[in-house]
Amino acid sequence: MSASVAIPVRRTRLGYEWRALVELWWWPLVVALLPYRLGLALAAWLARHVALYETAARDGLAHWREVRPGGDDADWLAQFRFAKLIDHADLFWAATRSEAFLMRQLPPLPEPSLGPGPLVVVSFHYGQGLWLMRWLRAQGANPRFLSVPSVREGADSTLMFLYGRLRIRVVERLAGIAPIFVGGARRTIGGALRAGETVYGLVDVPVQGAEAIAANCRVFDRPVLFPMGVLESARGTGARAVVLTGRVDPRGARVVDLDVIGDADAVTMPMLARALEKRLVDDAPAWHLWNVWPAFVARGPAPS
């Protein structure tokens, strides 16, 4: 395994602020301010040689090994760090470059387009999804992103809180429409879909106490629990459903994976779990939540 430079930080308030400065602001901003291809190359170098996101990366590797043994540890860690760093740099690219620049990096729009009409876009904490807001908007499907409100109490540091606030603002600008904040949002989701709008939600969110709850799907033959709120809110609205993710491949090319499901009423959690598993086979380190994998594991057996 190649050596990497660790960032020594104690678990203090100052330590959390310093790590947020380095990992959420400084290196992502430096990457984004360079010419695009040079920024990608720097991100790849940093992912190999600087221990960014160290706790998440090491925990993620350990959990991945529990699920799928084998492979090269150093390579997995580098890919995991690269995926997270580019995800953060995407915010600053979006804030400092034109929307036309973003669209030039993404693959062409599919035919026929996704809009108009009610649409549920399901995604995961996988790869880099921020620019997909603009990609969807180009198809007439302005996505109302489901988001946790950015509040100071929910962040480890002030800089993390400010990063979250900035990201929500950029999401709204790229989407061309305000997000929907979770927490009693089911009526809002249903109303938006009945009004012909697009709702964009991530379903791979840990459910508190999942280990004591019956699983509703399986990932790599492990019983897993994902929240059903988005799917339940879409029932009876006449919405269509797609699974959408974006990522940067090893060559630096942007890849958009789109699975058209059809009627949202027909979507099941096992279907979505299979879509996630397919993506993990293609690029496992691109999933940002390997470090909290145990929080998804539920009481089995579960449908597959």
Secondary structure, 3 states (H helix, E strand, C coil): CCCCECCCCCCCHHHHHHHHHHHHHHHHHHHHHCCHHHHHHHHHHHHHHECCCHHHHHHHHHHHHHHCCCCCHHHHHHHHHHHHHHHHHHHHHHHHCCHHHHHHHCCCCCCCCCCCCCEEEEECCEECCCCHHHHHHCCCCCEEEEECCCCHHHCCCHHHHHHHHHHHHHHHHHHCCCCEECCCCHHHHHHHHHCCCEEEEECCCCCCCHHHCECCEEECCEEECCCCHHHHHHCCCCCEEEEEEEEECCCCCEEEEEEEEEEHHHCCHHHHHHHHHHHHHHHHHHECCHHHHHHCECECCCCC
